[in-house]
């Protein structure tokens, strides 16, 4: 609904830690801004339907519930971005291994490639690779570093890759060839997901337009046919009718949002 600069990455960078991607600590500033914006939108919508400043002001306090919903959206967006960045990492890893590098040195080469693709040093995958390289330099195994990353990412594609990597290490097979093949398969899977999301984006845009249209129609009628609409705002029957409209529009919004929220 609203967008605000994600402060989580900068907070993690300042603290020198990498947090769980299923968690997001919203700052007081973010909570206040999101609550105020949501309250303003609720106030405007309720006023359009009831033309009552007092009632609109009272209902607008429901905006304090919005940060909780926004927090879920931010977590979902961060994980989606990480998944796309992970795809780019796999491309780079496969190329490095094909060039004859060891797994450990390949990760160091990945960092150079990703720094070109993502100039922002605070990008999630950049910080994750930096963390993996630090662990390798501290004599930790690549398996431990990747397992720790997977435990925080909570992404199916990351889990699948790490499981394949650990299995290849334990069985002593051709780990380079196994990683290259599995990377190609996972890359194809992520690309298909991205194509489906692109196809859905147009439908999501149409859904938002259809949700807004009834409200715009009421605004238009209120100004072009004020006398015709007046009984709706001042009579009990009119306000009951508007209440039914608000309930139906709310239900339609949540149903359409659920339909568009497809887990790929």
C-alpha positions in Angstrom: 0.0 0.0 0.0 2.7 2.4 1.0 6.5 2.3 0.5 9.2 3.6 2.7 12.9 3.1 2.5 13.9 -0.3 4.0 16.0 0.6 7.1 16.7 -3.0 8.2 19.8 -3.6 6.0 21.4 -0.4 7.2 20.6 -1.4 10.9 22.2 -4.8 10.4 25.2 -3.3 8.7 25.7 -0.9 11.7 25.4 -3.7 14.1 27.6 -6.0 12.1 25.1 -8.9 12.1 22.9 -10.6 9.5 19.4 -11.2 10.7 16.9 -13.9 9.9 15.0 -13.0 6.6 11.7 -14.1 8.2 12.1 -11.3 10.7 12.0 -7.5 10.3 12.4 -5.0 13.2 10.3 -1.9 12.2 11.7 1.3 13.7 9.5 3.8 15.6 9.8 6.2 12.7 8.5 3.7 10.2 5.6 2.7 12.5 4.6 6.3 12.9 4.8 7.1 9.2 3.0 4.0 8.0 0.3 4.5 10.7 -0.2 8.1 9.7 -0.4 7.4 6.0 -2.8 4.5 6.5 -4.9 6.7 8.8 -5.0 9.5 6.2 -6.2 7.1 3.5 -8.8 5.5 5.8 -10.0 9.0 6.8 -10.4 10.0 3.2 -12.3 6.9 2.2 -14.7 7.0 5.2 -15.3 10.7 4.6 -16.2 9.9 0.9 -18.8 7.4 2.0 -20.2 9.2 5.1 -19.3 12.9 4.8 -18.7 13.0 8.6 -15.5 14.4 9.9 -15.9 13.0 13.4 -16.8 9.5 12.3 -13.9 9.6 9.7 -11.5 10.7 12.4 -12.5 7.9 14.8 -12.2 5.2 12.1 -8.9 6.6 10.9 -7.3 5.3 14.1 -7.4 1.8 12.6 -4.3 3.0 10.7 -2.3 1.9 13.7 -2.9 -1.7 12.6 -1.3 -1.2 9.2 2.4 -1.5 10.2 1.8 -5.1 11.2 0.5 -5.9 7.7 3.3 -3.8 6.1 5.9 -5.7 8.0 4.7 -9.0 6.3 4.9 -7.3 2.9 8.5 -6.0 3.6 9.6 -9.5 4.6 8.1 -11.0 1.5 9.7 -8.4 -0.8 13.1 -8.8 0.8 13.0 -12.6 0.4 11.8 -12.2 -3.2 14.7 -9.9 -4.0 17.2 -12.2 -2.3 15.9 -15.1 -4.4 16.6 -13.1 -7.6 20.0 -12.1 -6.3 20.7 -15.8 -5.4 20.0 -16.7 -9.1 22.7 -14.2 -10.2 25.1 -15.7 -7.6 24.5 -19.2 -9.0 25.3 -18.0 -12.5 28.6 -16.5 -11.3 29.4 -19.7 -9.2 28.8 -21.9 -12.2 31.0 -19.8 -14.4 33.8 -19.7 -11.9 33.7 -23.5 -11.4 33.7 -24.0 -15.2 37.0 -21.9 -15.3 38.6 -24.5 -13.0 38.5 -22.7 -9.7 38.0 -24.4 -6.4 34.8 -23.9 -4.6 36.4 -21.6 -2.0 38.2 -19.4 -4.5 35.0 -19.4 -6.6 33.1 -17.6 -3.8 35.7 -14.9 -3.7 35.4 -14.4 -7.5 31.6 -14.3 -7.1 31.9 -11.2 -4.9 33.7 -9.4 -7.7 31.0 -10.2 -10.2 28.2 -9.3 -7.9 29.8 -6.0 -6.9 29.5 -5.1 -10.6 25.9 -6.2 -10.9 24.9 -4.6 -7.5 26.9 -1.4 -6.8 25.2 -1.0 -3.5 27.4 -2.7 -0.9 24.4 -3.1 1.3 22.7 -5.5 -1.1 21.6 -8.7 0.8 23.5 -11.2 -1.4 26.7 -9.0 -1.3 26.6 -9.1 2.4 25.9 -12.8 2.5 28.8 -13.6 0.2 31.1 -11.4 2.3 30.0 -13.3 5.4 30.7 -16.6 3.7 34.2 -15.4 2.7 34.9 -14.2 6.2 34.0 -17.7 7.6 36.2 -19.4 5.0 39.1 -17.1 6.0 38.5 -18.1 9.6 39.0 -21.7 8.7 35.3 -22.6 8.7 34.1 -24.9 6.0 32.0 -23.7 3.0 29.3 -26.3 4.1 28.9 -24.6 7.5 28.8 -21.1 6.0 26.2 -22.1 3.4 24.1 -24.0 6.0 24.0 -20.9 8.2 22.9 -18.8 5.2 20.1 -21.2 4.3 18.9 -21.3 7.9 18.3 -17.5 7.8 17.1 -17.2 4.2 14.1 -19.6 4.5 14.0 -19.9 0.7 13.3 -23.3 -1.0 15.8 -22.7 -3.8 18.6 -21.9 -1.3 17.7 -25.0 0.8 17.8 -27.2 -2.3 21.2 -25.9 -3.4 22.7 -26.3 0.1 21.3 -29.8 0.4 22.8 -30.8 -3.0 26.1 -29.2 -2.1 26.3 -31.0 1.3 25.4 -34.3 -0.3 28.0 -33.9 -3.0 30.6 -33.1 -0.4 29.7 -36.2 1.7 29.5 -38.7 -1.2 32.8 -37.4 -2.7 31.4 -37.2 -6.3 32.4 -34.7 -8.9 31.3 -31.7 -6.9 32.1 -29.2 -9.6 29.9 -30.9 -12.2 27.2 -31.6 -9.6 27.1 -27.9 -8.5 27.1 -26.7 -12.2 24.2 -29.0 -13.1 22.2 -28.2 -10.0 22.8 -24.4 -10.4 21.5 -24.6 -14.0 18.3 -26.4 -12.8 17.7 -24.0 -9.9 18.4 -21.0 -12.2 15.8 -22.3 -14.7 13.3 -22.7 -11.9 13.8 -19.2 -10.6 13.5 -17.7 -14.1 10.2 -19.5 -14.6 9.0 -18.0 -11.3 10.0 -14.5 -12.5 8.2 -15.0 -15.8 5.0 -16.0 -13.9 5.3 -13.0 -11.6 5.7 -10.7 -14.6 2.5 -12.1 -16.1 0.7 -11.6 -12.8 1.8 -8.0 -12.4 -0.6 -6.8 -15.1 -3.5 -8.6 -13.4 -2.5 -7.1 -10.0 -2.6 -3.6 -11.6 -6.1 -4.3 -13.0 -7.2 -5.5 -9.6 -6.1 -2.2 -7.9 -7.9 -0.1 -10.6 -11.1 -2.1 -10.1 -10.9 -1.6 -6.3 -10.5 2.1 -6.7 -13.2 2.7 -9.3 -16.3 2.4 -7.0 -14.7 5.1 -4.7 -14.0 7.4 -7.6 -17.6 7.0 -8.8 -19.0 8.1 -5.5 -16.7 11.1 -5.5 -17.8 12.0 -9.0 -21.5 11.7 -8.2 -21.0 13.6 -5.0 -19.8 16.6 -6.9 -21.8 16.3 -10.1 -25.1 15.3 -8.6 -24.9 16.6 -5.0 -28.7 16.9 -4.6 -29.2 13.4 -5.8 -26.6 12.0 -3.4 -27.5 14.1 -0.4 -30.1 11.6 1.1 -27.4 8.9 1.1 -25.3 11.0 3.5 -27.9 12.4 5.9 -30.6 9.7 6.2 -30.4 6.5 8.3 -31.3 4.3 5.3 -28.7 6.0 3.2 -25.9 5.5 5.7 -26.9 1.9 6.2 -26.7 1.5 2.4 -23.2 3.1 2.4 -22.2 0.8 5.3 -23.2 -2.2 3.2 -21.2 -0.8 0.3 -18.1 -0.3 2.5 -18.4 -3.9 3.8 -18.8 -5.4 0.3 -15.9 -3.3 -1.1 -13.7 -4.5 1.8 -14.6 -8.1 1.2 -14.0 -7.8 -2.5 -10.6 -6.1 -1.8 -9.4 -9.0 0.5 -10.8 -11.7 -1.8 -9.1 -10.2 -4.9 -5.8 -9.7 -2.9 -5.9 -13.4 -1.9 -6.5 -14.5 -5.5 -3.6 -12.4 -6.7 -1.3 -13.6 -3.9 -0.1 -16.7 -5.6 2.8 -18.6 -4.0 5.0 -19.9 -6.9 
